[in-house]
């Protein structure tokens, strides 16, 4: 018995770091692309709004794969699907570095959306299966803090990175990170299937979808996630371009602002476990969904450079709390089909991100950054209403 407990403790010791690194691989390409949208647009002779649709395409790819991944997650182990996702992101990094026109860039970058759509829900599924309930929200916050930690470092070094050329940046920054992540995840993630995974493998895919789609609160989590992500995706997707174009902020100073926003996200992610214990998952999800939406509107419409900085920092910290609390809430909606639920929830998040980029691009073209913030922010407010009215927390029953 002592040997078994020792083996489990050893496995758990490597589990969280492996999940941390796995989640980290999903965002370097997106972070880099947000910084270099203007350079990409100049290279391929298009506008920033059109170049931003690269992000839209990746999110759409992730959205399309979500229902298929939900089905696969019922039959296959989360570890297998997670490793496949990291491999796709690695391939995307290589493709972007050798893209020869806008179309090839769009196609290769879309692979990162497919891969990330596989990685994040499987990371959350493994957390739900392996991490005790009392520790789960804290671990989720730590996992989601992985990418902004990297973003902070990138923000401080973005000038040096871009000076080598944006294609080289994909090859020298994104590709090594995803390759290392693939190797470490292969070594560190548990190879033995969990009891939940074994039970799911014997389940019927049709029955799994029937239970998910007939569960009102689960559907509300999925829909509310998409709507709130429109606000957050629009804010973070166009943040760099906003400061560069609206205030002519030099790239190195935008990098500092970006680092401040990512640091705010990290802080919110690391505090979420404590806040949930005091406030509750559903209440925190609702409060922060509204906060993200309102702060996004203020960020792009406040008539002050420093005011805009303050509101993007508040948006980021609110988004961190919302991301972790809403994910934790979604995990327990239909526990027997946790992998499928998180796959659909991740797909809805990517749909929201795609709509944030798409609606933001249209609004930017039609009415500038002021209209962009209003359009995506209002969608987030609707998401707040969905969470408030239609979701419930199983822990509070």
Secondary structure, DSSP 8 states (H G I E B T S, - for coil): -HHHHHHHHHHHHHHHHHHHHHHHTTTHHHHHHHHSHHHHHHHHT--HHHHTHHHHHHHHHHHHHHHHHHHHHHHS-HHHHHHHHHHHHHHHHHHHHT--SHHHHHHHHHHHHHHHHHHHHHHHHHHHHHS-HHHHHHHHHHHHHHHHHHHHHHHHHHHHHHHT-HHHHIIIIIHHHHHHHHHHHHHHS--S--HHHHHHHTS-HHHHHHHHHT-HHHHHHHHHHHHHHHHHHHHHHHHHHHHHHHS---HHHHHHHHHHHHHHHHHHHHHHHHHHHHH-HHHHHHHHHHHHHHHHHHHHH-S-HHHHHHHHHHHHHHHHHHHHHHHHHHHTTSGGGHHHHHHHHHHHHHHHHHHHHHHHHHHHHHHHHHHHHHHHHHHHHHHHHHHHHH---GGG-
